[in-house]
Amino acid sequence: MLHSKIQNPGIYVIITQPQLPYITIAEKCVENNISMIQLREKQLPDRELLKIAQDLRAVTRGTNTRLVINDRPDIARLCEADVLHLGQDDMTLKDARKIVGDIKIGLSTHSLEQARTALKQKPDYIGFGPVYPTNAKANPDPPVGTELLAEVLAFANVPVIAIGGIFPENLDEVLETGARNIAMVRHFMQTKNFEGRIKELQKRLDSSIL
């Protein structure tokens, strides 16, 4: 699985301060054939973060659900994750590669210039956003809007994950750009009805592709 190319994941689940247990979310993602889940917890002590990562790996190992670790190449390597995700302030893809070996690496981008620079590093995918204003991060970047998202989708040669402030009520605007990979952090994490919301988004993505 590590060597296969990352295809469009569709729904990209980011696990951060969830209302449900971490393992429950991972199990629901596997059951619903979600292809990528990212563990993004910046405030946890290393030992606790590694334990959660290992628990998620135990659930996802041998399934179609790839485990992504945010920011931390050391944790990604220790838990044998499928993918490492790096932000603009993290170490470079080239340096991270020395730690994680041949696992996949994705990059966050927040402007056209960052997206172009990221693509030159040959990541396996990029995130682009925030599309709309968001408070899912402590220090969010300015929103990029759907026009810039459409531009990035036009020149990117790897999957692009649209992220930031996306909710059911503005999802159609995002899909109209041609985006087919969606991350909805608060919508999925701040609810006990995680599975119901996953199924609903799957329906809307499926109907937008038809």
C-alpha positions as CSV (number, residue, x, y, z in Angstrom):
1,M,0.0,0.0,0.0
2,L,2.9,2.4,0.8
3,H,4.0,2.5,-2.8
4,S,0.7,3.0,-4.6
5,K,-0.1,6.5,-5.8
6,I,-2.6,8.5,-3.8
7,Q,-5.8,8.9,-5.8
8,N,-8.5,11.4,-5.1
9,P,-9.6,10.5,-1.6
10,G,-12.9,12.3,-1.7
11,I,-13.6,12.8,2.0
12,Y,-10.4,13.6,3.9
13,V,-11.1,13.3,7.6
14,I,-9.0,15.3,10.0
15,I,-9.2,14.1,13.6
16,T,-8.7,17.0,16.1
17,Q,-10.4,17.3,19.5
18,P,-13.2,15.0,18.5
19,Q,-16.4,14.5,20.5
20,L,-16.2,10.8,19.9
21,P,-13.3,8.5,20.9
22,Y,-10.4,8.4,18.4
23,I,-10.8,4.7,17.9
24,T,-14.5,5.0,17.2
25,I,-13.9,7.6,14.5
26,A,-11.2,5.4,12.9
27,E,-13.5,2.4,13.0
28,K,-16.4,4.3,11.3
29,C,-13.9,5.6,8.7
30,V,-12.8,2.0,7.9
31,E,-16.4,0.8,7.8
32,N,-17.4,3.6,5.4
33,N,-14.3,3.1,3.2
34,I,-12.9,6.6,3.9
35,S,-9.5,6.5,2.2
36,M,-7.6,9.0,4.3
37,I,-7.7,10.1,8.0
38,Q,-5.3,12.5,9.5
39,L,-4.4,12.8,13.2
40,R,-3.9,16.5,14.0
41,E,-3.4,17.1,17.7
42,K,-0.9,19.8,18.3
43,Q,-1.4,20.2,22.1
44,L,-0.9,16.6,23.3
45,P,2.2,15.3,25.0
46,D,4.4,13.2,22.8
47,R,3.7,10.0,24.6
48,E,-0.1,10.4,24.5
49,L,0.0,11.4,20.8
50,L,2.1,8.3,19.9
51,K,-0.4,6.1,21.8
52,I,-3.4,7.5,19.9
53,A,-1.4,7.2,16.6
54,Q,-0.7,3.5,17.4
55,D,-4.3,2.9,18.3
56,L,-5.4,4.4,15.0
57,R,-2.8,2.4,13.1
58,A,-4.1,-0.8,14.7
59,V,-7.6,0.0,13.4
60,T,-6.5,1.0,9.9
61,R,-3.7,-1.4,9.2
62,G,-4.6,-3.7,6.2
63,T,-7.6,-1.7,5.3
64,N,-8.3,0.9,2.5
65,T,-8.0,3.7,5.0
66,R,-4.6,5.4,5.0
67,L,-3.4,6.9,8.3
68,V,-1.9,10.4,8.0
69,I,0.1,12.0,10.8
70,N,0.2,15.8,10.9
71,D,3.5,17.7,11.5
72,R,5.4,14.9,13.1
73,P,7.7,12.8,11.0
74,D,9.0,11.0,14.2
75,I,5.5,10.0,15.2
76,A,4.6,9.0,11.6
77,R,7.7,6.7,11.5
78,L,7.2,5.2,15.0
79,C,3.5,4.3,14.3
80,E,4.2,3.1,10.8
81,A,1.8,5.6,9.3
82,D,1.0,5.6,5.6
83,V,1.3,9.4,5.1
84,L,3.0,12.4,6.7
85,H,1.3,15.8,6.3
86,L,3.5,18.9,6.6
87,G,2.5,22.6,7.1
88,Q,4.3,25.7,5.9
89,D,6.1,26.1,9.3
90,D,7.2,22.4,9.5
91,M,10.4,21.0,8.3
92,T,10.8,20.7,4.5
93,L,9.7,17.7,2.6
94,K,13.3,16.9,1.8
95,D,14.4,16.8,5.4
96,A,11.3,14.9,6.5
97,R,12.0,12.3,3.9
98,K,15.3,11.5,5.8
99,I,13.2,10.5,8.8
100,V,10.1,8.8,7.3
101,G,11.8,7.0,4.3
102,D,9.4,6.2,1.4
103,I,6.0,6.9,3.0
104,K,3.8,9.4,1.3
105,I,4.0,13.1,2.1
106,G,1.3,15.8,1.7
107,L,1.8,19.6,2.1
108,S,-0.5,22.4,3.3
109,T,-0.7,25.5,1.1
110,H,-2.5,28.8,1.6
111,S,-1.8,30.9,-1.5
112,L,-1.1,30.4,-5.2
113,E,2.6,31.0,-4.7
114,Q,2.7,28.4,-1.9
115,A,0.8,25.9,-4.0
116,R,3.2,26.3,-6.9
117,T,6.3,26.1,-4.6
118,A,4.8,23.0,-2.9
119,L,4.2,21.2,-6.2
120,K,7.9,21.6,-7.2
121,Q,8.8,19.5,-4.2
122,K,6.7,16.6,-5.7
123,P,4.3,15.9,-2.8
124,D,1.8,13.1,-3.1
125,Y,-1.1,15.7,-2.6
126,I,-1.6,19.2,-1.3
127,G,-4.1,20.8,0.9
128,F,-5.4,24.3,-0.1
129,G,-7.2,26.7,2.1
130,P,-8.8,27.9,4.2
131,V,-11.4,28.3,1.5
132,Y,-13.6,30.3,4.0
133,P,-12.9,31.9,7.4
134,T,-12.2,29.3,10.0
135,N,-11.5,29.0,13.7
136,A,-10.5,25.3,13.5
137,K,-6.9,26.5,13.9
138,A,-5.4,28.8,16.6
139,N,-3.9,31.1,14.0
140,P,-5.8,30.6,10.8
141,D,-4.5,31.9,7.5
142,P,-6.6,34.4,5.5
143,P,-9.3,32.7,3.4
144,V,-8.4,32.0,-0.2
145,G,-11.9,31.8,-1.6
146,T,-13.2,29.6,-4.4
147,E,-11.7,31.5,-7.3
148,L,-8.1,30.7,-6.1
149,L,-9.1,27.2,-5.4
150,A,-10.3,26.8,-8.9
151,E,-7.0,28.1,-10.2
152,V,-5.0,25.7,-8.1
153,L,-7.2,22.8,-9.3
154,A,-6.4,23.8,-12.9
155,F,-2.6,23.6,-12.5
156,A,-2.1,21.0,-9.8
157,N,-0.8,17.6,-11.0
158,V,-1.6,15.8,-7.7
159,P,-4.9,15.6,-5.7
160,V,-5.9,18.9,-4.0
161,I,-7.8,18.8,-0.7
162,A,-10.1,21.8,-0.2
163,I,-10.1,22.8,3.5
164,G,-11.2,25.5,5.8
165,G,-14.6,26.7,6.8
166,I,-16.4,24.2,4.6
167,F,-19.9,23.3,5.8
168,P,-23.0,21.7,4.1
169,E,-24.4,25.2,3.3
170,N,-21.4,26.3,1.3
171,L,-20.3,22.9,-0.1
172,D,-22.0,23.4,-3.5
173,E,-19.9,26.5,-4.1
174,V,-16.7,24.5,-3.4
175,L,-17.8,21.6,-5.6
176,E,-18.6,24.1,-8.5
177,T,-14.8,24.8,-8.6
178,G,-14.2,21.2,-9.6
179,A,-13.0,20.2,-6.1
180,R,-13.6,16.6,-5.4
181,N,-11.5,16.2,-2.2
182,I,-13.1,17.8,0.9
183,A,-12.0,18.3,4.5
184,M,-14.6,19.5,7.0
185,V,-13.0,19.6,10.4
186,R,-15.6,21.1,12.7
187,H,-18.5,19.6,10.9
188,F,-17.1,16.1,11.6
189,M,-15.4,16.6,14.9
190,Q,-18.0,18.6,16.8
191,T,-20.7,16.1,16.7
192,K,-21.7,12.7,18.0
193,N,-23.3,11.9,14.6
194,F,-20.0,11.5,12.8
195,E,-21.1,8.5,10.7
196,G,-24.3,10.2,9.6
197,R,-22.4,13.3,8.5
198,I,-19.9,11.2,6.6
199,K,-22.6,9.3,4.8
200,E,-24.3,12.6,3.9
201,L,-21.1,14.1,2.4
202,Q,-20.5,10.9,0.5
203,K,-23.9,11.2,-1.1
204,R,-23.3,14.8,-2.1
205,L,-19.9,14.1,-3.5
206,D,-21.2,11.1,-5.5
207,S,-24.0,13.1,-7.0
208,S,-21.7,16.0,-7.9
209,I,-19.5,13.6,-9.9
210,L,-22.4,12.2,-11.9
